[in-house]
């Protein structure tokens, strides 16, 4: 028991730091090492480790990655970005357009992948327009977090919550889509105020539209499959099954080599999930979950405000995906588990906007922009802190 607790604590400290000190192991490596140590310490049998993996989450994320890869390779996202530039004749309209694209697409196609796709596009756009790229890049990251609150497929932690809670796609969206929409409006307003020097000069934007390479046949097929997938989600089909079928349909092609799709899949993220599931399963063999439930009862985490505060704090220490896994051990015991899961989805996601370390989406934007634009901790926090406080307040008010 003490060894399992020690392995869990060491794993989560390393996840908070982002790597193992003096070694090259990243967060994925940390999760795999932690899972292996749980097996080595006999905290779990191999069979228990297999059983601990939530395959619904893995399958859903895998299927969504294939769908998004096809949309990206078809030129769809570049085409949408070009349309925004062509119709945004003022800097503030460009900001609003980027927030809308990042937020809405993240709601359905996973925020991390949207940041991977949109960051280089926004960098190119702002360089051609000779604008300050920082507020627009922040808009990509912060809108992707805010928009992804809306649905189960918006981000990895929502996928886990959807799998653990068995809340339907429509029910989830009905509860959290209003939070996401207001959050996107707040994102535009706060960035416009913080970077008012960029937006006070409302000079007209004039730029030659960039040529976008489009594979029309692949785009039509990808959009048709993606639309059918979303309809199936709202119709009540199981999201993992639906996403996997959609991904498989897109792999039936004569035009695109499968290797190009496989290169788009974030295998390290899938491995991270597997490792974390095993680490948490080892933790659940100890008295820790019961102790955590006792703490939860003392602080009334079944209520919206305490759950939001604790979730937001933990999400910014170890990141939101590991935080959700910690909360799993006691949320199912709460009187209104469905409400607690929705509160956890809202708060763990919106808390990702607090600092640059709050979510993987933020890190993706910062790292992909590095070399052309530097976004430091305090630069991010100037807009991130007020956006987080305001959007969490909206979430608490709407969820009650």
ZAVEXPA-527420 format. One record per residue: x, y, z of N, C-alpha, C in turn; chain. Coordinates in steps of 0.001 Angstrom, whole numbers, plus 500000, padded with zeros to 6 digits. Layout:
! ZAVEXPA-527420
R      n_u      n_v      n_w     ca_u     ca_v     ca_w      c_u      c_v      c_w   c
R        X        Y        Z        X        Y        Z        X        Y        Z   A
...
***
This chain:
! ZAVEXPA-527420
R      n_u      n_v      n_w     ca_u     ca_v     ca_w      c_u      c_v      c_w   c
R   500812   498782   500000   500000   500000   500000   500849   501273   500000   A
R   501837   501391   500937   502675   502611   500931   503453   502772   499628   A
R   503894   501636   499048   504661   501728   497804   503776   502267   496682   A
R   502521   501798   496593   501602   502276   495557   501335   503767   495711   A
R   501185   504223   496961   500977   505656   497199   502203   506460   496796   A
R   503376   505916   497076   504619   506602   496730   504771   506708   495209   A
R   504451   505615   494501   504538   505625   493034   503561   506638   492456   A
R   502339   506655   492994   501334   507622   492529   501818   509054   492751   A
R   502307   509341   493966   502755   510702   494283   503912   511128   493391   A
R   504878   510233   493202   506027   510565   492357   505605   510796   490909   A
R   504677   509975   490429   504183   510128   489052   503507   511475   488863   A
R   502664   511861   489814   501924   513111   489662   502815   514333   489855   A
R   503830   514228   490692   504795   515334   490811   505530   515511   489488   A
R   505949   514403   488892   506646   514475   487602   505726   515002   486507   A
R   504444   514623   486553   503488   515162   485582   503334   516663   485750   A
R   503326   517127   487002   503207   518566   487248   504431   519313   486727   A
R   505619   518721   486917   506855   519343   486428   506930   519274   484908   A
R   506401   518183   484344   506405   518012   482894   507399   516990   482397   A
R   508272   516541   483278   509276   515547   482885   509941   515020   484140   A
R   510782   513986   483989   511598   513493   485094   512879   514323   485169   A
R   513193   514859   486356   514408   515687   486476   515650   514930   486012   A
R   516498   515624   485288   517780   515132   484786   517639   514048   483711   A
R   516406   513746   483304   516187   512748   482272   515370   513361   481143   A
R   515287   512650   480023   514546   513149   478868   513106   512644   478830   A
R   512688   511904   479838   511327   511354   479857   510305   512481   479979   A
R   509354   512526   479041   508294   513534   479080   507095   512990   479852   A
R   505939   513698   479755   504762   513270   480511   504311   511861   480120   A
R   504370   511548   478829   503980   510204   478399   504921   509158   478998   A
R   506205   509433   478962   507180   508519   479555   506960   508350   481048   A
R   506629   509451   481727   506357   509406   483164   505174   508481   483456   A
R   504105   508602   482671   502918   507766   482887   503233   506292   482654   A
R   504000   506002   481613   504360   504608   481321   505246   504041   482427   A
R   506219   504826   482893   507099   504378   483975   506295   504145   485253   A
R   505383   505071   485563   504550   504906   486754   503700   503652   486690   A
R   503105   503388   485515   502291   502180   485345   503136   500922   485514   A
R   504329   500936   484946   505222   499782   485047   505649   499540   486489   A
R   505896   500615   487235   506290   500471   488636   505142   499906   489474   A
R   503904   500260   489132   502751   499670   489827   502733   498154   489645   A
R   503064   497702   488454   503124   496257   488201   504324   495639   488916   A
R   505462   496307   488865   506672   495777   489501   506503   495662   491012   A
R   505757   496569   491613   505534   496561   493059   504388   495646   493468   A
R   503790   494972   492484   502655   494071   492735   501441   494795   493318   A
R   501352   496116   493051   500128   496830   493419   498974   496384   492548   A
R   499294   495898   491349   498294   495386   490411   498860   494142   489740   A
R   497966   493228   489362   498363   492153   488462   498266   492657   487030   A
R   498853   491934   486111   498773   492317   484702   497312   492334   484252   A
R   496528   491361   484710   495112   491303   484333   494355   492522   484869   A
R   494674   492938   486094   494030   494134   486662   494439   495385   485887   A
R   495682   495422   485434   496143   496563   484640   495385   496631   483315   A
R   495205   495476   482655   494426   495447   481417   493004   495945   481679   A
R   492416   495482   482770   491027   495842   483085   490885   497323   483436   A
R   491981   497930   483902   491918   499333   484321   491821   500295   483146   A
R   492277   499859   481967   492288   500755   480803   490869   500977   480314   A
R   490477   502243   480197   489143   502569   479687   489216   502627   478163   A
R   488867   501513   477546   489023   501412   476098   488057   502316   475348   A
R   486926   502654   475957   486001   503578   475303   486671   504926   475031   A
R   487402   505431   476023   488109   506704   475854   489177   506609   474777   A
R   489963   505529   474816   491038   505348   473839   490472   505251   472422   A
R   489411   504457   472257   488812   504257   470934   488194   505557   470417   A
R   487507   506284   471279   486895   507551   470863   487969   508535   470405   A
R   489024   508678   471172   490089   509614   470818   490779   509188   469522   A
R   491027   507907   469363   491666   507373   468162   490813   507634   466920   A
R   489511   507335   467019   488620   507572   465884   488544   509034   465505   A
R   488481   509922   466510   488420   511360   466236   489703   511850   465575   A
R   490834   511295   465967   492103   511694   465355   492127   511364   463862   A
R   491570   510226   463483   491531   509847   462067   490636   510807   461287   A
R   489471   511135   461848   488551   512062   461178   489212   513425   460998   A
R   489831   513945   462048   490473   515258   461987   491639   515238   461000   A
R   492395   514135   460966   493520   514031   460030   493047   514151   458588   A
R   491940   513494   458252   491407   513576   456902   490921   514983   456571   A
R   490276   515642   457516   489819   517010   457288   491006   517950   457063   A
R   492059   517767   457836   493232   518632   457684   493914   518392   456346   A
R   494123   517147   456001   494817   516827   454753   493998   517228   453526   A
R   492687   517315   453682   491846   517746   452556   491947   519243   452311   A
R   492466   519993   453317   492558   521447   453199   491385   522182   453812   A
R   490521   521465   454511   489304   522087   455055   489626   523206   456039   A
R   490514   522944   456993   490803   523951   458020   491494   525167   457424   A
R   492386   524954   456472   493046   526080   455804   492032   526906   455026   A
R   491054   526231   454420   490017   526928   453658   489149   527785   454571   A
R   488789   527252   455739   487996   528014   456713   488775   529233   457187   A
R   490073   529061   457469   490905   530185   457916   491011   531261   456840   A
R   491149   530833   455583   491226   531799   454476   489919   532577   454337   A
R   488804   531895   454558   487492   532562   454484   487383   533635   455560   A
R   487870   533329   456775   487824   534293   457870   488643   535530   457512   A
R   489842   535333   456976   490694   536462   456601   490042   537304   455514   A
R   489421   536645   454567   488809   537359   453442   487640   538234   453898   A
R   486933   537821   454978   485748   538554   455417   485983   539411   456659   A
R   487148   539279   457293   487453   540089   458478   488224   541318   458033   A
R   487538   542443   457893   488159   543652   457355   488734   544554   458438   A
R   488582   544163   459699   489128   544927   460815   489814   543965   461777   A
R   490820   544426   462540   491514   543544   463477   490593   542868   464484   A
R   489591   543623   464997   488680   543034   465976   487825   541944   465341   A
R   487431   542137   464093   486671   541101   463391   487547   539869   463144   A
R   488832   540090   462863   489744   538967   462686   489865   538178   463991   A
R   490003   538894   465115   490075   538231   466420   488812   537409   466673   A
R   487650   538031   466436   486389   537326   466659   486269   536107   465746   A
R   486731   536247   464514   486683   535119   463580   487556   533966   464024   A
R   488764   534283   464502   489678   533229   464978   489104   532543   466206   A
R   488534   533314   467129   487911   532728   468319   486756   531820   467925   A
R   485934   532270   466982   484786   531464   466555   485239   530158   465903   A
R   486220   530250   465004   486697   529042   464316   487332   528073   465308   A
R   488230   528578   466149   488912   527717   467115   487923   527111   468106   A
R   486999   527930   468610   486052   527451   469614   485047   526458   469075   A
R   484449   526771   467933   483413   525895   467375   484008   524573   466886   A
R   485122   524646   466178   485739   523409   465692   486264   522556   466847   A
R   486785   523209   467899   487267   522460   469060   486134   521732   469771   A
R   484941   522305   469733   483805   521673   470397   483509   520293   469827   A
R   483803   520098   468562   483443   518832   467914   484647   517974   467540   A
R   485827   518577   467359   486957   517829   466814   488209   517854   467688   A
R   488058   517993   468996   489143   517900   469980   490059   519126   469931   A
R   490130   519833   471048   490841   521118   471063   492341   520999   470783   A
R   492976   519928   471256   494419   519806   471021   494742   519745   469532   A
R   493962   518987   468793   494216   518869   467352   493930   520185   466641   A
R   492941   520928   467105   492663   522221   466480   493816   523202   466690   A
R   494447   523135   467853   495597   524013   468099   496769   523630   467200   A
R   496971   522342   466999   498022   521884   466089   497795   522407   464676   A
R   496535   522409   464250   496200   522811   462886   496205   524320   462722   A
R   495608   525037   463688   495356   526472   463505   496560   527351   463822   A
R   497447   526918   464706   498565   527786   465100   499424   528221   463913   A
R   499910   527320   463071   500717   527783   461921   499905   528628   460949   A
R   498616   528336   460795   497779   529137   459894   497635   530563   460409   A
R   497393   530715   461705   497245   532055   462289   498570   532813   462254   A
R   499667   532113   462481   500976   532767   462371   501194   533323   460967   A
R   500888   532528   459964   501058   532989   458581   500156   534185   458281   A
R   498927   534124   458759   497972   535206   458510   498459   536510   459135   A
R   498862   536461   460414   499277   537691   461099   500585   538252   460526   A
R   501464   537392   460068   502707   537873   459443   502414   538575   458125   A
R   501499   538015   457336   501154   538658   456065   500429   539983   456292   A
R   499663   540052   457394   498939   541286   457700   499787   542282   458477   A
R   500982   541838   458922   501873   542659   459729   501199   543131   461009   A
R   500540   542178   461668   499885   542444   462948   500693   541784   464071   A
R   500440   542232   465310   501026   541578   466484   500399   540185   466617   A
R   501162   539111   466482   500560   537777   466461   500096   537271   467825   A
R   500615   537846   468918   500355   537272   470241   498870   537212   470599   A
R   498096   538305   470490   496678   538186   470866   495920   537170   470023   A
R   496276   537011   468773   495575   536075   467904   495954   534622   468235   A
R   497215   534412   468622   497631   533075   469047   496997   532713   470389   A
R   496936   533681   471292   496240   533443   472556   494777   533110   472306   A
R   494195   533756   471305   492795   533479   470961   492612   532030   470534   A
R   493567   531492   469783   493490   530093   469364   493456   529181   470580   A
R   494411   529370   471502   494522   528496   472675   493319   528654   473601   A
R   492995   529895   473954   491951   530126   474949   490563   529796   474413   A
R   490331   530078   473133   489042   529725   472541   488908   528219   472382   A
R   490014   527538   472113   489937   526079   471991   489553   525453   473328   A
R   490061   526004   474425   489678   525506   475747   488220   525833   476056   A
R   487851   527099   475848   486477   527512   476162   485449   526787   475295   A
R   485718   526682   474000   484771   526029   473108   484643   524542   473355   A
R   485759   523903   473771   485740   522453   473957   484904   522016   475146   A
R   484515   522960   476001   483627   522629   477128   482310   522035   476631   A
R   481891   522425   475431   480518   522199   474992   480118   520744   474827   A
R   481036   519875   474426   480644   518503   474091   481630   517477   474646   A
R   481215   516231   474585   482060   515117   475027   483295   514998   474148   A
R   483187   515325   472871   484322   515198   471955   485171   516467   471889   A
R   484955   517399   472807   485702   518658   472768   487131   518541   473238   A
R   487395   517657   474172   488750   517512   474704   488894   516150   475373   A
R   490124   515718   475645   490332   514385   476219   489662   514170   477567   A
R   489685   515180   478442   489067   514971   479751   487554   514820   479650   A
R   486924   515542   478724   485492   515362   478512   485185   513959   477990   A
R   486064   513434   477141   485879   512074   476642   485890   511072   477790   A
R   486827   511256   478725   486880   510373   479880   485628   510511   480726   A
R   485215   511747   480953   484022   511979   481767   482791   511378   481103   A
R   482671   511519   479777   481551   510909   479071   481541   509401   479234   A
R   482722   508789   479191   482824   507339   479351   482516   506905   480777   A
R   483048   507625   481768   482844   507249   483168   481399   507462   483609   A
R   480800   508564   483156   479487   508983   483672   478307   508409   482900   A
R   478545   508037   481637   477482   507564   480731   476415   508636   480479   A
R   476815   509905   480613   475914   511004   480257   475824   511057   478739   A
R   474621   511201   478193   474428   511242   476753   475026   512483   476121   A
R   475362   512377   474838   475982   513484   474111   475074   514722   474128   A
R   473779   514523   473863   472841   515657   473838   472699   516284   475219   A
R   472603   515455   476256   472460   515965   477621   473675   516785   478022   A
R   474844   516270   477698   476104   516964   477994   476140   518313   477279   A
R   475832   518321   475993   475878   519556   475203   474832   520563   475671   A
R   473636   520081   476023   472582   520989   476488   473004   521708   477762   A
R   473744   521017   478624   474160   521623   479888   475336   522574   479722   A
R   476288   522229   478837   477549   522974   478795   477770   523835   477559   A
R   476981   523643   476498   477139   524500   475320   476896   525985   475640   A
R   475894   526331   476465   475728   527754   476816   476955   528333   477532   A
R   477586   527526   478395   478815   527975   479074   479904   528257   478044   A
R   480019   527373   477062   481048   527539   476028   480808   528790   475199   A
R   479569   529032   474805   479265   530194   473970   479570   531508   474694   A
R   479152   531594   475943   479447   532802   476716   480952   532921   476943   A
R   481605   531782   477146   483054   531780   477333   483796   532318   476125   A
R   483324   531997   474928   483957   532509   473707   483779   534027   473596   A
R   482596   534525   473965   482369   535976   473950   483285   536677   474952   A
R   483448   536083   476125   484347   536653   477137   485786   536654   476629   A
R   486172   535604   475930   487533   535512   475393   487823   536670   474441   A
R   486898   536945   473539   487073   538068   472610   487187   539380   473375   A
R   486283   539594   474334   486249   540863   475055   487524   541091   475861   A
R   487979   540073   476577   489154   540245   477446   490418   540459   476618   A
R   490611   539672   475572   491812   539848   474736   491799   541228   474080   A
R   490619   541684   473658   490517   543010   473035   490870   544116   474024   A
R   490538   543929   475292   490849   544940   476315   492330   544878   476696   A
R   492837   543670   476929   494234   543517   477352   495189   544007   476268   A
R   494837   543761   475005   495688   544186   473880   494997   545299   473094   A
R   494485   546272   473837   493701   547335   473190   494521   548141   472184   A
R   495837   548218   472383   496663   548946   471419   496590   548299   470039   A
R   496441   546984   470004   496330   546265   468737   494991   546512   468058   A
R   493937   546727   468865   492588   546791   468298   491994   548198   468273   A
R   492646   549149   468962   492155   550522   468897   492394   551127   467530   A
R   493498   550729   466911   493783   551205   465562   493023   550337   464572   A
R   491820   550726   464315   490936   549910   463485   491193   550128   461998   A
R   492477   550027   461623   492816   550162   460210   492256   548970   459439   A
R   491788   549255   458248   491229   548171   457436   492307   547166   457074   A
R   491936   545903   457101   492863   544827   456745   492787   544586   455249   A
R   493921   544686   454621   493977   544428   453185   495140   543481   452910   A
R   494821   542315   452435   495855   541327   452153   495368   540417   451037   A
R   496298   540020   450213   495942   539085   449161   495654   537714   449784   A
R   494499   537113   449465   494198   535809   450034   495236   534773   449628   A
R   495659   533967   450609   496651   532928   450322   495999   531813   449507   A
R   496792   531236   448637   496283   530106   447861   496229   528867   448741   A
R   495075   528229   448770   494873   527051   449611   494773   525821   448721   A
R   495623   524859   448998   495566   523609   448258   494459   522733   448844   A
R   493523   522380   447983   492354   521628   448431   492224   520342   447635   A
R   492022   519261   448337   491677   517985   447705   490166   517860   447801   A
R   489482   518271   446748   488022   518383   446810   487338   517047   447081   A
R   487802   516005   446434   487177   514693   446641   487316   514248   448092   A
R   488522   514416   448647   488750   514032   450039   487963   514923   450987   A
R   487859   516230   450649   487119   517136   451515   485638   516771   451557   A
R   485058   516511   450397   483636   516152   450353   483388   514884   451165   A
R   484238   513892   450964   484089   512636   451704   484266   512841   453204   A
R   485297   513599   453581   485581   513823   455007   484456   514598   455686   A
R   483967   515636   455011   482875   516423   455589   481592   515600   455704   A
R   481329   514763   454705   480126   513925   454751   480201   512950   455917   A
R   481351   512311   456084   481511   511357   457188   481465   512079   458534   A
R   482138   513240   458636   482137   513997   459891   480726   514455   460258   A
R   479976   514918   459265   478594   515356   459524   477737   514185   459990   A
R   477877   513054   459326   477112   511868   459725   477494   511436   461143   A
R   478767   511532   461465   479229   511182   462808   478590   512079   463866   A
R   478558   513389   463610   477965   514315   464577   476471   514078   464735   A
R   475792   513799   463625   474363   513477   463701   474151   512231   464561   A
R   475001   511233   464357   474892   509997   465137   475148   510261   466623   A
R   476118   511146   466934   476357   511504   468331   475085   512049   468971   A
R   474470   513033   468303   473278   513666   468863   472064   512740   468839   A
R   472092   511751   467965   470994   510786   467903   471093   509732   469004   A
R   472213   509728   469726   472332   508812   470849   473212   507608   470619   A
R   473887   507546   469462   474811   506432   469230   475985   506543   470197   A
R   476542   505424   470648   477713   505486   471539   478876   506197   470844   A
R   479417   507266   471420   480495   508013   470760   481712   507173   470366   A
R   482216   506251   471219   483393   505474   470781   483117   504650   469527   A
R   481988   503970   469510   481616   503151   468353   481459   504021   467115   A
R   480781   505144   467270   480522   506035   466136   481824   506602   465566   A
R   482718   507086   466447   483978   507672   465983   484856   506636   465295   A
R   484869   505416   465821   485691   504368   465213   485176   503992   463826   A
R   483851   503892   463688   483267   503581   462384   483579   504705   461387   A
R   483436   505958   461846   483733   507103   460969   485190   507074   460520   A
R   486095   506812   461464   487507   506739   461099   487795   505624   460121   A
R   487159   504457   460340   487373   503315   459452   486867   503614   458040   A
R   485730   504287   457937   485186   504632   456615   486151   505529   455843   A
R   486808   506436   456565   487738   507348   455894   489044   506666   455502   A
R   489337   505530   456092   490534   504783   455703   490306   503965   454431   A
R   489033   503851   454006   488721   503150   452753   488893   504148   451605   A
R   490054   504182   451009   490342   505184   449980   491425   504688   449031   A
R   491377   505186   447810   492437   504920   446834   493325   506139   446630   A
R   492950   507277   447221   493626   508536   446939   494730   508876   447948   A
R   494611   508385   449175   495489   508839   450242   496219   507645   450852   A
R   497539   507754   450928   498300   506686   451550   498012   506649   453050   A
R   497761   505463   453602   497416   505393   455032   498519   505923   455937   A
R   499784   505856   455472   500885   506355   456297   500722   507836   456619   A
R   500133   508595   455717   499923   510026   455963   498931   510238   457105   A
R   497935   509371   457190   496971   509453   458287   497631   509040   459592   A
R   498392   507959   459562   499016   507468   460794   499972   508495   461385   A
R   500626   509281   460530   501544   510313   461032   500810   511432   461767   A
R   499525   511571   461468   498734   512625   462105   498210   512216   463483   A
R   498261   510952   463807   497704   510457   465063   498698   510687   466202   A
R   498221   511214   467300   499072   511504   468451   499188   510233   469301   A
R   500091   509355   468888   500263   508086   469589   500721   508296   471024   A
R   501518   509325   471268   502018   509558   472629   500886   509916   473584   A
R   499861   510630   473091   498722   510965   473934   497948   509703   474310   A
R   497765   508801   473348   497076   507542   473637   497854   506739   474681   A
R   499184   506709   474536   500010   505986   475506   499941   506643   476887   A
R   499880   507975   476908   499739   508693   478179   498484   508251   478906   A
R   497384   508154   478190   496121   507739   478787   496229   506331   479370   A
R   496796   505422   478610   496925   504032   479074   497723   503994   480374   A
R   498850   504711   480398   499666   504727   481603   498938   505305   482799   A
R   498206   506407   482596   497481   507034   483704   496371   506147   484234   A
R   495671   505448   483358   494622   504530   483818   495203   503476   484765   A
R   496363   502955   484426   496989   501920   485256   497478   502507   486579   A
R   498083   503697   486539   498555   504335   487771   497391   504575   488733   A
R   496284   505091   488228   495119   505352   489085   494534   504051   489610   A
R   494538   502990   488800   494048   501691   489269   494898   501190   490434   A
R   496218   501410   490371   497076   501051   491492   496744   501856   492737   A
R   496466   503147   492540   496079   503996   493659   494791   503503   494313   A
R   493852   503019   493496   492560   502575   494010   492650   501311   494859   A
R   493815   500657   494869   494017   499501   495747   494424   499920   497162   A
R   494587   501221   497369   495011   501763   498668   493820   502427   499361   A
R   493975   502840   500624   492882   503559   501316   492667   504980   500804   A
R   493499   505437   499888   493441   506829   499449   492067   507250   498932   A
R   491392   506461   498066   490072   506892   497586   489062   507123   498707   A
R   489083   506253   499732   488166   506438   500858   488503   507712   501622   A
R   489806   507965   501797   490224   509198   502479   489838   510425   501660   A
R   489967   510323   500351   489610   511432   499479   488114   511717   499549   A
R   487315   510662   499630   485865   510846   499747   485510   511513   501074   A
R   486248   511166   502127   486013   511811   503421   486313   513306   503347   A
R   487412   513651   502667   487747   515066   502469   486671   515756   501635   A
R   486213   515060   500583   485169   515623   499718   483895   515898   500503   A
R   483554   514991   501397   482343   515176   502209   482505   516368   503152   A
R   483715   516521   503690   483956   517617   504629   483835   518969   503940   A
R   484308   519049   502677   484290   520322   501953   483103   520446   500994   A
R   482182   519487   501070   480950   519520   500260   481248   519668   498768   A
R   482096   518766   498260   482433   518847   496846   481292   518432   495928   A
R   480175   517983   496534   479006   517726   495704   478356   519029   495245   A
R   478745   520142   495855   478223   521455   495468   479087   522043   494355   A
R   478469   522919   493576   479129   523423   492373   480370   524259   492691   A
R   480274   525178   493636   481399   526090   493902   482610   525354   494460   A
R   482463   524545   495532   483658   523841   496026   484286   522915   494985   A
R   483455   522185   494240   483990   521301   493204   484759   522103   492159   A
R   484225   523240   491764   484890   524089   490772   486243   524578   491268   A
R   486298   525024   492518   487547   525552   493082   488602   524458   493176   A
R   488228   523305   493728   489195   522215   493879   489657   521687   492530   A
R   488726   521527   491614   489065   521009   490286   489983   521965   489543   A
R   489661   523258   489583   490486   524257   488891   491893   524293   489465   A
R   491997   524209   490795   493312   524235   491434   494145   523019   491037   A
R   493563   521819   491133   494308   520601   490807   494661   520550   489327   A
R   493761   521037   488474   494013   521022   487034   495215   521871   486666   A
R   495479   522915   487441   496622   523765   487145   497908   523289   487820   A
R   497787   522278   488670   498978   521684   489275   499482   520529   488424   A
R   498583   519606   488058   499006   518401   487332   498435   518318   485926   A
R   497706   519331   485476   497004   519368   484185   495646   518662   484330   A
R   494739   518987   483411   493342   518592   483608   493053   517105   483417   A
R   493766   516428   482509   493501   514998   482313   493854   514188   483559   A
R   495064   514322   484125   495340   513606   485371   494420   514015   486518   A
R   494018   515290   486562   493126   515753   487627   491789   515027   487575   A
R   491229   514892   486385   489942   514202   486241   490038   512761   486722   A
R   491154   512104   486453   491316   510725   486897   491364   510623   488419   A
R   491940   511607   489084   491942   511603   490547   490525   511754   491084   A
R   489757   512657   490492   488393   512896   490964   487478   511696   490711   A
R   487820   510860   489735   486956   509726   489399   486691   508823   490595   A
R   487672   508714   491485   487570   507739   492564   486458   508047   493558   A
R   485986   509306   493595   484909   509589   494558   483665   510228   493949   A
R   483743   510719   492710   482573   511372   492119   481393   510409   492028   A
R   481663   509143   491711   480580   508165   491579   479846   507929   492893   A
R   480457   508290   494020   479813   508086   495319   478959   509276   495751   A
R   479047   510377   495026   478302   511577   495418   476807   511411   495151   A
R   475962   512130   495892   474503   511978   495729   474011   512273   494313   A
R   474520   513340   493701   474136   513693   492328   475389   513621   491461   A
R   475750   512392   491089   477000   512177   490357   476986   512864   489000   A
R   475833   512874   488316   475763   513481   486981   476107   514968   487046   A
R   475553   515668   488037   475856   517096   488186   477318   517306   488525   A
R   477868   516432   489356   479280   516546   489718   480176   516332   488506   A
R   479824   515374   487637   480618   515133   486435   480579   516353   485513   A
R   479423   516946   485337   479300   518131   484480   480098   519302   485049   A
R   480037   519471   486361   480817   520532   487005   482308   520291   486817   A
R   482718   519033   486944   484125   518680   486758   484569   518945   485321   A
R   483723   518601   484356   484054   518860   482949   484203   520354   482699   A
R   483280   521135   483228   483328   522590   483039   484563   523194   483680   A
R   484783   522873   484955   485844   523552   485703   487240   523095   485284   A
R   487429   521798   485048   488761   521319   484662   489166   521854   483300   A
R   488195   522069   482415   488503   522581   481080   488753   524088   481100   A
R   487857   524847   481706   488026   526299   481741   489244   526702   482569   A
R   489592   525900   483568   490780   526191   484371   492052   526105   483540   A
R   491974   525417   482408   493130   525316   481532   493577   526644   480963   A
R   492732   527659   481019   493096   528982   480496   493847   529842   481511   A
R   493994   529361   482746   494590   530201   483790   496044   530547   483485   A
R   496846   529531   483174   498262   529753   482861   498631   528955   481618   A
R   499805   529224   481108   500266   528533   479904   500450   527037   480168   A
R   500629   526647   481429   500805   525242   481783   499487   524547   482078   A
R   498377   525271   481984   497085   524727   482410   496530   523635   481525   A
R   496879   523621   480246   496352   522584   479359   497362   522285   478260   A
R   497224   521106   477683   498088   520712   476577   497886   521634   475386   A
R   496652   522103   475188   496355   523003   474060   497215   524255   474120   A
R   497372   524835   475315   498205   526031   475468   499652   525749   475078   A
R   500164   524621   475570   501558   524264   475293   501785   524031   473808   A
R   500792   523447   473139   500911   523219   471698   501080   524542   470961   A
R   500241   525522   471302   500316   526831   470634   501660   527496   470898   A
R   502091   527503   472149   503348   528162   472508   504532   527491   471825   A
R   504551   526160   471823   505690   525437   471251   505723   525522   469732   A
R   504557   525468   469096   504528   525554   467625   504856   526967   467139   A
R   504615   527967   467990   504929   529353   467611   506376   529720   467911   A
R   507042   528908   468749   508403   529226   469181   509338   529318   467976   A
R   510234   530286   468042   511130   530533   466917   510651   531701   466082   A
R   509332   531919   466105   508766   533070   465388   508126   534052   466366   A
R   507549   533517   467456   506921   534351   468486   507176   533694   469837   A
R   507539   534499   470831   507733   533986   472183   506565   534439   473057   A
R   505871   533468   473661   504771   533780   474586   505185   533273   475954   A
R   505544   534190   476850   506001   533821   478180   504859   533557   479143   A
R   505221   533139   480355   504226   532806   481388   503344   534005   481713   A
R   503961   535150   481965   503186   536334   482359   502437   536943   481178   A
R   503005   536819   480006   502302   537297   478803   500985   536548   478645   A
R   501030   535246   478837   499812   534436   478742   498841   534776   479880   A
R   499375   534914   481100   498523   535104   482274   497741   536422   482230   A
R   498272   537443   481546   497581   538744   481479   496149   538594   481001   A
R   495931   537750   480011   494573   537501   479522   493995   536240   480137   A
R   494850   535249   480428   494365   533965   480913   493685   534032   482264   A
R   494244   534801   483193   493675   534875   484539   492270   535479   484531   A
R   492066   536682   483946   490693   537222   483935   489710   536355   483146   A
R   490148   535760   482038   489254   534900   481267   488827   533698   482101   A
R   489761   533103   482832   489438   531942   483658   488465   532301   484765   A
R   488729   533382   485471   487847   533784   486574   486435   534069   486066   A
R   486322   534808   484971   485002   535180   484450   484244   533963   483911   A
R   484935   533091   483173   484234   531938   482586   483844   530923   483658   A
R   484683   530742   484682   484312   529841   485779   483093   530390   486529   A
R   483043   531704   486702   481882   532316   487361   480610   532064   486537   A
R   480730   532186   485212   479576   531900   484344   479176   530436   484465   A
R   480158   529539   484451   479862   528112   484582   479157   527782   485869   A
R   479635   528357   486964   478998   528123   488273   477563   528640   488271   A
R   477363   529839   487707   476017   530431   487672   475052   529592   486844   A
R   475498   529090   485695   474604   528331   484821   474342   526909   485296   A
R   475352   526288   485943   475150   524937   486453   474475   524923   487804   A
R   474534   526071   488499   473838   526145   489796   474569   525391   490859   A
***
